[in-house]
Amino acid sequence: MFVAITVWYRGISMNEQSVSKLLKELDKELSKSESLSRRDRQMLERLLFDIQELLARGKTPAPVDTALLDRLREATGRFEATHPNLTGGIAQVIDSLTNLGI
């Protein structure tokens, strides 16, 4: 059984399904980015995987995962100047997860 959590993010109703959609969009952006190093690409792919795993556990709301949020914030700072589209997507994911209590 899927239990949706609804929160408001910048005037838009967000739930876990919306976060999953954001992750898919971020994954598409990641696949389009040809200038990422192998290491950076692997780091971002791991972050996306970890977030999907967290959401798949079905813990609603999940306990705050500060290590995951710290890794996401680090990625935002790392790619801010060189990959603004990725940075914007990562920032949206951070905000959405925070609003979900993750």
Biopython code that builds the backbone (N, CA, C, O; Angstrom):
import numpy as np
from Bio.PDB.StructureBuilder import StructureBuilder

atoms = [
    (1, "MET", "N", (0.841, -1.181, 0.000)),
    (1, "MET", "CA", (0.000, 0.000, 0.000)),
    (1, "MET", "C", (0.876, 1.231, 0.000)),
    (1, "MET", "O", (1.811, 1.322, 0.796)),
    (2, "PHE", "N", (0.598, 2.173, -0.868)),
    (2, "PHE", "CA", (1.364, 3.413, -0.953)),
    (2, "PHE", "C", (0.670, 4.488, -0.144)),
    (2, "PHE", "O", (-0.516, 4.754, -0.336)),
    (3, "VAL", "N", (1.395, 5.092, 0.742)),
    (3, "VAL", "CA", (0.882, 6.196, 1.538)),
    (3, "VAL", "C", (1.565, 7.463, 1.056)),
    (3, "VAL", "O", (2.788, 7.579, 1.140)),
    (4, "ALA", "N", (0.806, 8.394, 0.562)),
    (4, "ALA", "CA", (1.382, 9.640, 0.054)),
    (4, "ALA", "C", (1.475, 10.658, 1.175)),
    (4, "ALA", "O", (0.548, 10.823, 1.968)),
    (5, "ILE", "N", (2.575, 11.316, 1.222)),
    (5, "ILE", "CA", (2.757, 12.441, 2.134)),
    (5, "ILE", "C", (2.712, 13.678, 1.256)),
    (5, "ILE", "O", (3.442, 13.766, 0.269)),
    (6, "THR", "N", (1.888, 14.605, 1.596)),
    (6, "THR", "CA", (1.806, 15.821, 0.813)),
    (6, "THR", "C", (2.381, 16.965, 1.615)),
    (6, "THR", "O", (2.031, 17.157, 2.780)),
    (7, "VAL", "N", (3.259, 17.720, 0.996)),
    (7, "VAL", "CA", (3.815, 18.925, 1.588)),
    (7, "VAL", "C", (3.733, 20.020, 0.545)),
    (7, "VAL", "O", (3.447, 19.753, -0.622)),
    (8, "TRP", "N", (3.980, 21.238, 0.958)),
    (8, "TRP", "CA", (3.955, 22.362, 0.034)),
    (8, "TRP", "C", (5.358, 22.862, -0.181)),
    (8, "TRP", "O", (6.081, 23.142, 0.775)),
    (9, "TYR", "N", (5.746, 22.973, -1.430)),
    (9, "TYR", "CA", (7.073, 23.449, -1.806)),
    (9, "TYR", "C", (6.888, 24.552, -2.828)),
    (9, "TYR", "O", (6.459, 24.300, -3.954)),
    (10, "ARG", "N", (7.213, 25.776, -2.436)),
    (10, "ARG", "CA", (7.072, 26.936, -3.318)),
    (10, "ARG", "C", (5.693, 26.983, -3.969)),
    (10, "ARG", "O", (5.557, 27.261, -5.161)),
    (11, "GLY", "N", (4.678, 26.706, -3.160)),
    (11, "GLY", "CA", (3.305, 26.780, -3.635)),
    (11, "GLY", "C", (2.838, 25.559, -4.410)),
    (11, "GLY", "O", (1.721, 25.560, -4.927)),
    (12, "ILE", "N", (3.650, 24.527, -4.508)),
    (12, "ILE", "CA", (3.297, 23.329, -5.260)),
    (12, "ILE", "C", (3.175, 22.174, -4.290)),
    (12, "ILE", "O", (4.036, 21.989, -3.430)),
    (13, "SER", "N", (2.119, 21.398, -4.420)),
    (13, "SER", "CA", (1.940, 20.227, -3.571)),
    (13, "SER", "C", (2.966, 19.173, -3.945)),
    (13, "SER", "O", (3.033, 18.744, -5.097)),
    (14, "MET", "N", (3.776, 18.751, -2.961)),
    (14, "MET", "CA", (4.829, 17.766, -3.208)),
    (14, "MET", "C", (4.549, 16.527, -2.368)),
    (14, "MET", "O", (4.097, 16.631, -1.228)),
    (15, "ASN", "N", (4.814, 15.382, -2.921)),
    (15, "ASN", "CA", (4.765, 14.138, -2.170)),
    (15, "ASN", "C", (5.886, 13.245, -2.671)),
    (15, "ASN", "O", (6.693, 13.656, -3.505)),
    (16, "GLU", "N", (5.932, 12.046, -2.171)),
    (16, "GLU", "CA", (7.028, 11.157, -2.549)),
    (16, "GLU", "C", (7.051, 10.871, -4.042)),
    (16, "GLU", "O", (8.124, 10.713, -4.624)),
    (17, "GLN", "N", (5.881, 10.803, -4.669)),
    (17, "GLN", "CA", (5.836, 10.579, -6.107)),
    (17, "GLN", "C", (6.457, 11.756, -6.854)),
    (17, "GLN", "O", (7.136, 11.570, -7.864)),
    (18, "SER", "N", (6.225, 12.948, -6.360)),
    (18, "SER", "CA", (6.814, 14.133, -6.981)),
    (18, "SER", "C", (8.323, 14.136, -6.837)),
    (18, "SER", "O", (9.039, 14.540, -7.754)),
    (19, "VAL", "N", (8.810, 13.684, -5.687)),
    (19, "VAL", "CA", (10.252, 13.585, -5.482)),
    (19, "VAL", "C", (10.831, 12.573, -6.466)),
    (19, "VAL", "O", (11.895, 12.803, -7.042)),
    (20, "SER", "N", (10.141, 11.464, -6.657)),
    (20, "SER", "CA", (10.594, 10.466, -7.624)),
    (20, "SER", "C", (10.658, 11.060, -9.023)),
    (20, "SER", "O", (11.579, 10.765, -9.784)),
    (21, "LYS", "N", (9.699, 11.882, -9.359)),
    (21, "LYS", "CA", (9.698, 12.549, -10.668)),
    (21, "LYS", "C", (10.905, 13.487, -10.781)),
    (21, "LYS", "O", (11.574, 13.522, -11.813)),
    (22, "LEU", "N", (11.175, 14.238, -9.722)),
    (22, "LEU", "CA", (12.348, 15.112, -9.708)),
    (22, "LEU", "C", (13.632, 14.309, -9.909)),
    (22, "LEU", "O", (14.533, 14.736, -10.631)),
    (23, "LEU", "N", (13.707, 13.151, -9.270)),
    (23, "LEU", "CA", (14.890, 12.299, -9.415)),
    (23, "LEU", "C", (15.056, 11.822, -10.853)),
    (23, "LEU", "O", (16.175, 11.763, -11.362)),
    (24, "LYS", "N", (13.955, 11.483, -11.508)),
    (24, "LYS", "CA", (14.025, 11.065, -12.908)),
    (24, "LYS", "C", (14.508, 12.213, -13.799)),
    (24, "LYS", "O", (15.305, 12.005, -14.715)),
    (25, "GLU", "N", (14.023, 13.412, -13.525)),
    (25, "GLU", "CA", (14.462, 14.578, -14.286)),
    (25, "GLU", "C", (15.946, 14.850, -14.063)),
    (25, "GLU", "O", (16.670, 15.191, -14.998)),
    (26, "LEU", "N", (16.382, 14.701, -12.840)),
    (26, "LEU", "CA", (17.793, 14.893, -12.519)),
    (26, "LEU", "C", (18.654, 13.826, -13.199)),
    (26, "LEU", "O", (19.753, 14.113, -13.672)),
    (27, "ASP", "N", (18.151, 12.617, -13.241)),
    (27, "ASP", "CA", (18.865, 11.537, -13.917)),
    (27, "ASP", "C", (19.003, 11.832, -15.414)),
    (27, "ASP", "O", (20.057, 11.582, -16.000)),
    (28, "LYS", "N", (17.952, 12.356, -16.029)),
    (28, "LYS", "CA", (18.027, 12.744, -17.447)),
    (28, "LYS", "C", (19.077, 13.827, -17.653)),
    (28, "LYS", "O", (19.865, 13.768, -18.597)),
    (29, "GLU", "N", (19.081, 14.812, -16.767)),
    (29, "GLU", "CA", (20.057, 15.896, -16.860)),
    (29, "GLU", "C", (21.472, 15.347, -16.701)),
    (29, "GLU", "O", (22.395, 15.774, -17.395)),
    (30, "LEU", "N", (21.627, 14.421, -15.806)),
    (30, "LEU", "CA", (22.923, 13.788, -15.581)),
    (30, "LEU", "C", (23.392, 13.045, -16.841)),
    (30, "LEU", "O", (24.567, 13.112, -17.201)),
    (31, "SER", "N", (22.489, 12.353, -17.492)),
    (31, "SER", "CA", (22.867, 11.601, -18.693)),
    (31, "SER", "C", (23.216, 12.519, -19.861)),
    (31, "SER", "O", (23.982, 12.130, -20.743)),
    (32, "LYS", "N", (22.665, 13.728, -19.875)),
    (32, "LYS", "CA", (22.971, 14.688, -20.944)),
    (32, "LYS", "C", (24.295, 15.407, -20.724)),
    (32, "LYS", "O", (24.893, 15.923, -21.669)),
    (33, "SER", "N", (24.741, 15.438, -19.505)),
    (33, "SER", "CA", (25.955, 16.176, -19.170)),
    (33, "SER", "C", (27.188, 15.376, -19.563)),
    (33, "SER", "O", (27.526, 14.382, -18.921)),
    (34, "GLU", "N", (27.852, 15.817, -20.617)),
    (34, "GLU", "CA", (29.024, 15.101, -21.127)),
    (34, "GLU", "C", (30.318, 15.553, -20.466)),
    (34, "GLU", "O", (31.336, 14.870, -20.579)),
    (35, "SER", "N", (30.299, 16.677, -19.786)),
    (35, "SER", "CA", (31.537, 17.225, -19.244)),
    (35, "SER", "C", (31.844, 16.777, -17.811)),
    (35, "SER", "O", (32.843, 17.207, -17.235)),
    (36, "LEU", "N", (31.011, 15.930, -17.239)),
    (36, "LEU", "CA", (31.278, 15.431, -15.892)),
    (36, "LEU", "C", (32.392, 14.397, -15.921)),
    (36, "LEU", "O", (32.465, 13.568, -16.828)),
    (37, "SER", "N", (33.246, 14.457, -14.927)),
    (37, "SER", "CA", (34.271, 13.419, -14.807)),
    (37, "SER", "C", (33.594, 12.118, -14.394)),
    (37, "SER", "O", (32.462, 12.119, -13.909)),
    (38, "ARG", "N", (34.289, 11.026, -14.590)),
    (38, "ARG", "CA", (33.752, 9.723, -14.210)),
    (38, "ARG", "C", (33.444, 9.692, -12.712)),
    (38, "ARG", "O", (32.412, 9.169, -12.292)),
    (39, "ARG", "N", (34.341, 10.250, -11.924)),
    (39, "ARG", "CA", (34.168, 10.280, -10.467)),
    (39, "ARG", "C", (32.918, 11.071, -10.071)),
    (39, "ARG", "O", (32.130, 10.628, -9.235)),
    (40, "ASP", "N", (32.746, 12.258, -10.688)),
    (40, "ASP", "CA", (31.578, 13.087, -10.381)),
    (40, "ASP", "C", (30.286, 12.402, -10.809)),
    (40, "ASP", "O", (29.287, 12.440, -10.091)),
    (41, "ARG", "N", (30.311, 11.785, -11.967)),
    (41, "ARG", "CA", (29.127, 11.080, -12.456)),
    (41, "ARG", "C", (28.756, 9.937, -11.499)),
    (41, "ARG", "O", (27.584, 9.749, -11.172)),
    (42, "GLN", "N", (29.752, 9.187, -11.063)),
    (42, "GLN", "CA", (29.496, 8.085, -10.128)),
    (42, "GLN", "C", (28.957, 8.600, -8.801)),
    (42, "GLN", "O", (28.072, 7.984, -8.206)),
    (43, "MET", "N", (29.486, 9.725, -8.336)),
    (43, "MET", "CA", (29.012, 10.311, -7.086)),
    (43, "MET", "C", (27.528, 10.674, -7.201)),
    (43, "MET", "O", (26.739, 10.367, -6.307)),
    (44, "LEU", "N", (27.159, 11.320, -8.289)),
    (44, "LEU", "CA", (25.770, 11.727, -8.474)),
    (44, "LEU", "C", (24.858, 10.522, -8.672)),
    (44, "LEU", "O", (23.747, 10.493, -8.144)),
    (45, "GLU", "N", (25.309, 9.546, -9.416)),
    (45, "GLU", "CA", (24.507, 8.336, -9.600)),
    (45, "GLU", "C", (24.276, 7.638, -8.266)),
    (45, "GLU", "O", (23.188, 7.122, -8.013)),
    (46, "ARG", "N", (25.286, 7.621, -7.421)),
    (46, "ARG", "CA", (25.155, 7.002, -6.095)),
    (46, "ARG", "C", (24.154, 7.773, -5.231)),
    (46, "ARG", "O", (23.349, 7.174, -4.517)),
    (47, "LEU", "N", (24.212, 9.095, -5.302)),
    (47, "LEU", "CA", (23.255, 9.910, -4.557)),
    (47, "LEU", "C", (21.820, 9.616, -5.001)),
    (47, "LEU", "O", (20.934, 9.430, -4.167)),
    (48, "LEU", "N", (21.597, 9.576, -6.311)),
    (48, "LEU", "CA", (20.257, 9.283, -6.821)),
    (48, "LEU", "C", (19.786, 7.909, -6.357)),
    (48, "LEU", "O", (18.639, 7.741, -5.941)),
    (49, "PHE", "N", (20.682, 6.931, -6.433)),
    (49, "PHE", "CA", (20.350, 5.582, -5.985)),
    (49, "PHE", "C", (19.985, 5.571, -4.500)),
    (49, "PHE", "O", (18.993, 4.959, -4.104)),
    (50, "ASP", "N", (20.789, 6.248, -3.686)),
    (50, "ASP", "CA", (20.538, 6.279, -2.240)),
    (50, "ASP", "C", (19.197, 6.932, -1.914)),
    (50, "ASP", "O", (18.493, 6.484, -1.008)),
    (51, "ILE", "N", (18.847, 7.971, -2.635)),
    (51, "ILE", "CA", (17.556, 8.641, -2.401)),
    (51, "ILE", "C", (16.415, 7.720, -2.801)),
    (51, "ILE", "O", (15.423, 7.608, -2.080)),
    (52, "GLN", "N", (16.550, 7.059, -3.946)),
    (52, "GLN", "CA", (15.505, 6.131, -4.381)),
    (52, "GLN", "C", (15.335, 4.990, -3.374)),
    (52, "GLN", "O", (14.214, 4.571, -3.086)),
    (53, "GLU", "N", (16.442, 4.498, -2.846)),
    (53, "GLU", "CA", (16.383, 3.443, -1.829)),
    (53, "GLU", "C", (15.675, 3.946, -0.569)),
    (53, "GLU", "O", (14.861, 3.232, 0.016)),
    (54, "LEU", "N", (15.981, 5.154, -0.163)),
    (54, "LEU", "CA", (15.361, 5.735, 1.022)),
    (54, "LEU", "C", (13.845, 5.834, 0.836)),
    (54, "LEU", "O", (13.083, 5.492, 1.739)),
    (55, "LEU", "N", (13.416, 6.297, -0.324)),
    (55, "LEU", "CA", (11.989, 6.418, -0.595)),
    (55, "LEU", "C", (11.321, 5.051, -0.717)),
    (55, "LEU", "O", (10.165, 4.889, -0.327)),
    (56, "ALA", "N", (12.034, 4.077, -1.249)),
    (56, "ALA", "CA", (11.474, 2.741, -1.454)),
    (56, "ALA", "C", (11.251, 1.992, -0.141)),
    (56, "ALA", "O", (10.451, 1.057, -0.089)),
    (57, "ARG", "N", (11.947, 2.394, 0.909)),
    (57, "ARG", "CA", (11.785, 1.721, 2.204)),
    (57, "ARG", "C", (10.376, 1.858, 2.742)),
    (57, "ARG", "O", (9.926, 1.046, 3.550)),
    (58, "GLY", "N", (9.681, 2.893, 2.289)),
    (58, "GLY", "CA", (8.300, 3.071, 2.703)),
    (58, "GLY", "C", (8.126, 3.624, 4.095)),
    (58, "GLY", "O", (7.017, 3.625, 4.629)),
    (59, "LYS", "N", (9.200, 4.092, 4.689)),
    (59, "LYS", "CA", (9.076, 4.715, 6.006)),
    (59, "LYS", "C", (8.548, 6.121, 5.797)),
    (59, "LYS", "O", (9.207, 6.967, 5.194)),
    (60, "THR", "N", (7.375, 6.350, 6.294)),
    (60, "THR", "CA", (6.714, 7.609, 6.036)),
    (60, "THR", "C", (6.289, 8.245, 7.346)),
    (60, "THR", "O", (5.376, 7.721, 7.984)),
    (61, "PRO", "N", (6.872, 9.309, 7.776)),
    (61, "PRO", "CA", (8.071, 9.934, 7.235)),
    (61, "PRO", "C", (9.336, 9.203, 7.685)),
    (61, "PRO", "O", (9.375, 8.586, 8.749)),
    (62, "ALA", "N", (10.334, 9.288, 6.869)),
    (62, "ALA", "CA", (11.617, 8.663, 7.184)),
    (62, "ALA", "C", (12.377, 9.539, 8.167)),
    (62, "ALA", "O", (12.175, 10.753, 8.207)),
    (63, "PRO", "N", (13.244, 8.932, 8.954)),
    (63, "PRO", "CA", (14.059, 9.757, 9.851)),
    (63, "PRO", "C", (14.997, 10.640, 9.041)),
    (63, "PRO", "O", (15.382, 10.298, 7.922)),
    (64, "VAL", "N", (15.351, 11.750, 9.604)),
    (64, "VAL", "CA", (16.238, 12.680, 8.906)),
    (64, "VAL", "C", (17.576, 12.007, 8.639)),
    (64, "VAL", "O", (18.216, 11.485, 9.553)),
    (65, "ASP", "N", (17.986, 12.025, 7.393)),
    (65, "ASP", "CA", (19.259, 11.427, 6.998)),
    (65, "ASP", "C", (20.221, 12.579, 6.711)),
    (65, "ASP", "O", (20.353, 13.026, 5.572)),
    (66, "THR", "N", (20.885, 13.046, 7.758)),
    (66, "THR", "CA", (21.754, 14.216, 7.600)),
    (66, "THR", "C", (22.960, 13.926, 6.725)),
    (66, "THR", "O", (23.440, 14.818, 6.025)),
    (67, "ALA", "N", (23.458, 12.697, 6.749)),
    (67, "ALA", "CA", (24.605, 12.359, 5.905)),
    (67, "ALA", "C", (24.230, 12.478, 4.433)),
    (67, "ALA", "O", (25.014, 12.996, 3.637)),
    (68, "LEU", "N", (23.056, 12.009, 4.063)),
    (68, "LEU", "CA", (22.603, 12.108, 2.682)),
    (68, "LEU", "C", (22.404, 13.566, 2.285)),
    (68, "LEU", "O", (22.818, 13.986, 1.204)),
    (69, "LEU", "N", (21.774, 14.327, 3.155)),
    (69, "LEU", "CA", (21.575, 15.756, 2.859)),
    (69, "LEU", "C", (22.908, 16.487, 2.748)),
    (69, "LEU", "O", (23.064, 17.363, 1.898)),
    (70, "ASP", "N", (23.861, 16.136, 3.594)),
    (70, "ASP", "CA", (25.192, 16.749, 3.506)),
    (70, "ASP", "C", (25.852, 16.429, 2.173)),
    (70, "ASP", "O", (26.477, 17.297, 1.563)),
    (71, "ARG", "N", (25.714, 15.182, 1.716)),
    (71, "ARG", "CA", (26.300, 14.801, 0.423)),
    (71, "ARG", "C", (25.628, 15.552, -0.718)),
    (71, "ARG", "O", (26.289, 15.950, -1.677)),
    (72, "LEU", "N", (24.315, 15.748, -0.618)),
    (72, "LEU", "CA", (23.602, 16.511, -1.648)),
    (72, "LEU", "C", (24.048, 17.976, -1.655)),
    (72, "LEU", "O", (24.246, 18.568, -2.716)),
    (73, "ARG", "N", (24.201, 18.543, -0.474)),
    (73, "ARG", "CA", (24.656, 19.943, -0.386)),
    (73, "ARG", "C", (26.072, 20.091, -0.937)),
    (73, "ARG", "O", (26.387, 21.075, -1.605)),
    (74, "GLU", "N", (26.923, 19.103, -0.650)),
    (74, "GLU", "CA", (28.282, 19.114, -1.181)),
    (74, "GLU", "C", (28.257, 19.083, -2.711)),
    (74, "GLU", "O", (29.019, 19.797, -3.362)),
    (75, "ALA", "N", (27.385, 18.259, -3.278)),
    (75, "ALA", "CA", (27.269, 18.184, -4.737)),
    (75, "ALA", "C", (26.780, 19.506, -5.310)),
    (75, "ALA", "O", (27.232, 19.925, -6.375)),
    (76, "THR", "N", (25.863, 20.162, -4.615)),
    (76, "THR", "CA", (25.369, 21.458, -5.077)),
    (76, "THR", "C", (26.507, 22.461, -5.156)),
    (76, "THR", "O", (26.654, 23.155, -6.161)),
    (77, "GLY", "N", (27.306, 22.542, -4.114)),
    (77, "GLY", "CA", (28.439, 23.466, -4.118)),
    (77, "GLY", "C", (29.474, 23.114, -5.164)),
    (77, "GLY", "O", (30.071, 23.996, -5.781)),
    (78, "ARG", "N", (29.684, 21.836, -5.360)),
    (78, "ARG", "CA", (30.699, 21.371, -6.296)),
    (78, "ARG", "C", (30.365, 21.707, -7.746)),
    (78, "ARG", "O", (31.258, 22.032, -8.529)),
    (79, "PHE", "N", (29.081, 21.631, -8.111)),
    (79, "PHE", "CA", (28.677, 21.803, -9.500)),
    (79, "PHE", "C", (28.007, 23.140, -9.800)),
    (79, "PHE", "O", (27.540, 23.365, -10.916)),
    (80, "GLU", "N", (27.961, 24.014, -8.822)),
    (80, "GLU", "CA", (27.234, 25.272, -8.981)),
    (80, "GLU", "C", (27.690, 26.082, -10.194)),
    (80, "GLU", "O", (26.857, 26.558, -10.966)),
    (81, "ALA", "N", (28.981, 26.241, -10.369)),
    (81, "ALA", "CA", (29.486, 27.067, -11.471)),
    (81, "ALA", "C", (29.536, 26.315, -12.792)),
    (81, "ALA", "O", (29.308, 26.902, -13.849)),
    (82, "THR", "N", (29.830, 25.024, -12.741)),
    (82, "THR", "CA", (30.053, 24.285, -13.976)),
    (82, "THR", "C", (28.812, 23.603, -14.545)),
    (82, "THR", "O", (28.725, 23.395, -15.755)),
    (83, "HIS", "N", (27.865, 23.255, -13.701)),
    (83, "HIS", "CA", (26.672, 22.531, -14.142)),
    (83, "HIS", "C", (25.428, 23.096, -13.446)),
    (83, "HIS", "O", (24.861, 22.448, -12.567)),
    (84, "PRO", "N", (25.011, 24.291, -13.833)),
    (84, "PRO", "CA", (23.889, 24.933, -13.136)),
    (84, "PRO", "C", (22.577, 24.152, -13.212)),
    (84, "PRO", "O", (21.784, 24.202, -12.272)),
    (85, "ASN", "N", (22.330, 23.434, -14.304)),
    (85, "ASN", "CA", (21.089, 22.660, -14.389)),
    (85, "ASN", "C", (21.079, 21.521, -13.376)),
    (85, "ASN", "O", (20.062, 21.256, -12.736)),
    (86, "LEU", "N", (22.212, 20.856, -13.238)),
    (86, "LEU", "CA", (22.309, 19.804, -12.224)),
    (86, "LEU", "C", (22.151, 20.386, -10.825)),
    (86, "LEU", "O", (21.465, 19.819, -9.974)),
    (87, "THR", "N", (22.787, 21.511, -10.606)),
    (87, "THR", "CA", (22.720, 22.162, -9.295)),
    (87, "THR", "C", (21.287, 22.525, -8.939)),
    (87, "THR", "O", (20.850, 22.310, -7.808)),
    (88, "GLY", "N", (20.557, 23.072, -9.896)),
    (88, "GLY", "CA", (19.155, 23.430, -9.655)),
    (88, "GLY", "C", (18.319, 22.216, -9.305)),
    (88, "GLY", "O", (17.485, 22.265, -8.401)),
    (89, "GLY", "N", (18.545, 21.122, -10.026)),
    (89, "GLY", "CA", (17.812, 19.891, -9.736)),
    (89, "GLY", "C", (18.147, 19.318, -8.380)),
    (89, "GLY", "O", (17.266, 18.860, -7.652)),
    (90, "ILE", "N", (19.418, 19.345, -8.042)),
    (90, "ILE", "CA", (19.846, 18.836, -6.735)),
    (90, "ILE", "C", (19.236, 19.687, -5.615)),
    (90, "ILE", "O", (18.788, 19.157, -4.598)),
    (91, "ALA", "N", (19.224, 21.002, -5.811)),
    (91, "ALA", "CA", (18.643, 21.895, -4.803)),
    (91, "ALA", "C", (17.161, 21.604, -4.600)),
    (91, "ALA", "O", (16.675, 21.632, -3.470)),
    (92, "GLN", "N", (16.439, 21.327, -5.679)),
    (92, "GLN", "CA", (15.019, 20.982, -5.554)),
    (92, "GLN", "C", (14.833, 19.682, -4.793)),
    (92, "GLN", "O", (13.923, 19.566, -3.972)),
    (93, "VAL", "N", (15.677, 18.714, -5.054)),
    (93, "VAL", "CA", (15.594, 17.439, -4.345)),
    (93, "VAL", "C", (15.864, 17.645, -2.858)),
    (93, "VAL", "O", (15.155, 17.092, -2.018)),
    (94, "ILE", "N", (16.886, 18.437, -2.526)),
    (94, "ILE", "CA", (17.194, 18.723, -1.113)),
    (94, "ILE", "C", (15.988, 19.336, -0.424)),
    (94, "ILE", "O", (15.589, 18.896, 0.654)),
    (95, "ASP", "N", (15.409, 20.353, -1.047)),
    (95, "ASP", "CA", (14.247, 21.024, -0.444)),
    (95, "ASP", "C", (13.072, 20.060, -0.275)),
    (95, "ASP", "O", (12.398, 20.056, 0.754)),
    (96, "SER", "N", (12.843, 19.249, -1.299)),
    (96, "SER", "CA", (11.713, 18.315, -1.250)),
    (96, "SER", "C", (11.910, 17.266, -0.152)),
    (96, "SER", "O", (10.980, 16.963, 0.596)),
    (97, "LEU", "N", (13.118, 16.715, -0.061)),
    (97, "LEU", "CA", (13.381, 15.726, 0.978)),
    (97, "LEU", "C", (13.271, 16.335, 2.363)),
    (97, "LEU", "O", (12.742, 15.712, 3.283)),
    (98, "THR", "N", (13.768, 17.548, 2.509)),
    (98, "THR", "CA", (13.669, 18.236, 3.798)),
    (98, "THR", "C", (12.216, 18.435, 4.179)),
    (98, "THR", "O", (11.836, 18.235, 5.333)),
    (99, "ASN", "N", (11.405, 18.828, 3.211)),
    (99, "ASN", "CA", (9.968, 19.033, 3.477)),
    (99, "ASN", "C", (9.244, 17.734, 3.810)),
    (99, "ASN", "O", (8.232, 17.746, 4.511)),
    (100, "LEU", "N", (9.763, 16.607, 3.306)),
    (100, "LEU", "CA", (9.182, 15.310, 3.623)),
    (100, "LEU", "C", (9.678, 14.778, 4.961)),
    (100, "LEU", "O", (9.213, 13.742, 5.435)),
    (101, "GLY", "N", (10.624, 15.493, 5.569)),
    (101, "GLY", "CA", (11.157, 15.062, 6.858)),
    (101, "GLY", "C", (12.280, 14.054, 6.742)),
    (101, "GLY", "O", (12.591, 13.342, 7.697)),
    (102, "ILE", "N", (12.886, 13.997, 5.572)),
    (102, "ILE", "CA", (13.974, 13.048, 5.325)),
    (102, "ILE", "C", (15.297, 13.745, 5.524)),
    (102, "ILE", "O", (16.350, 13.127, 5.366)),
]
sb = StructureBuilder()
sb.init_structure("model")
sb.init_model(0)
sb.init_chain("A")
sb.init_seg("    ")
for serial, (resi, resn, name, xyz) in enumerate(atoms, 1):
    if name == "N":
        sb.init_residue(resn, " ", resi, " ")
    sb.init_atom(name, np.array(xyz, "f"), 0.0, 1.0, " ", f" {name:<3s}", serial, name[0])
structure = sb.get_structure()
